[in-house]
Amino acid sequence: MNPTLYPRPLSRREFAGQVARGALLAGAALVAGPAALAAQSGQNNPFAYDLSRLSQTDSKLVRYEETGRFRCPHAEPRRVAVGPGDALFVAAGNYVTALGAGGASGLEIALSGPARCVAVAKDGTIYAGLRDHVEVFDAKGQRRAAWETPGGKPWFTGLAVGENDVFAADAGNRVLFRFDRSGKLVRRLGEKNKERGVPGFIVPSPYLDVELGPDGLLHVNNPGRHRVEAYTFDGDFEGGWGKPTAAIDGFCGCCNPIGLAVLPEGRIVTCEKGLPRVKVYGAQGEFDSVVAGTDAFPENAKVGAGETRGDSTLAGLDAAADSQGRIYILDFVTGDIRVMKRKA
């Protein structure tokens, strides 16, 4: 492990203690709706949870502005990715769709089942993750392969592509798979290993993501530990950062963050559910800014809090970053894609 890259990981006892303290502050808010919380706030209760305080973001922390917005072309969006030429690709429904400027639909690929994630190589090869396997298409959308399903109970939720490798985040098996570009399994990464100092992923719900950074490391969310972690291609654990708290600089709820993106210079973009928000952190985990706060996603927040008849597990956000540093935010509930640019 490189101690200068990421801070020392929490021990099991330290992690449990922080989660317990965070749950005291935030747990009630993510289970009860605002009506119940409002009733509590009217009482002289030292443990009353002020949801309005957390749903409003300090404008001084918001350093991005929206420059565009368009709708996802299909229902049930799950992931968004940037490909060559900063083309945007969306995994939604049974499709992977390439979007041009202003959200105009371009290449569209029909899959054999619901799309869970997508990644695009520099040569234009498209990798679509379905629940239990990966399908491969060339730059024109022609199907080239369908990889074998790994063992266990796979639930692919994230993909990243390198020069010679494809990395698949499997929330079902709580592991990262490293494949070569032909689909041959090279290695399993992230499984708990005391001898190697690998803590293991805690994944209470199907949100495990992986991104390849300019530092040559794999950046992975560990949602049950409220952390972002870094790994080498060989599975060496380089460290993690993050803390369980309802404060803006940390992660709250049962399992956050749920999605990641990496900016060109290496800063990390995180996405959360429950209190939906998108934030930016430095490469070593120092809080940088808010891209969009909870107040920007009212419908998403309602579904995540269980206030509507919608499935609360479908609430959440995903993000992707292009070569210019623009951040694309995908709203699972409304189907909107927002284009965010850092303020001057």
Number of C-alpha atoms within 10 A of each C-alpha: 16 12 11 10 15 20 15 14 20 16 10 10 9 11 15 14 13 16 23 15 13 20 19 15 19 23 18 17 23 20 16 13 17 19 10 12 18 15 10 15 16 9 10 8 9 7 12 18 20 16 18 12 9 18 18 12 18 12 10 8 15 18 18 19 15 16 11 14 16 15 16 24 22 15 16 20 29 24 29 29 24 23 20 14 10 16 15 23 26 28 29 24 18 19 22 30 24 22 20 14 11 11 17 13 15 13 13 16 19 14 16 10 12 20 27 28 29 30 26 26 21 12 11 16 21 26 25 28 31 23 20 19 17 22 20 21 18 16 14 12 17 12 15 12 14 15 17 13 12 13 8 9 14 19 22 30 27 29 28 24 24 16 10 10 20 23 28 31 29 28 24 20 18 24 22 26 22 23 19 17 18 12 17 13 17 15 14 16 23 23 15 15 11 9 6 11 14 20 21 17 23 18 23 15 15 18 24 31 30 27 26 22 21 13 10 12 18 21 24 27 31 29 29 21 30 26 23 27 25 27 21 15 18 12 19 17 23 23 23 27 23 26 21 28 21 18 13 17 19 17 26 28 26 22 24 31 33 26 29 27 28 25 21 15 13 16 21 25 26 26 26 25 30 25 29 25 28 26 24 24 19 15 20 17 20 15 17 18 20 23 24 25 23 20 17 16 19 16 18 25 25 21 21 25 22 19 17 13 8 13 13 19 14 17 24 27 29 27 24 25 24 20 14 10 16 19 26 24 24 27 25 21 24 17 19 16 23 21 21 21 18 15 9 6
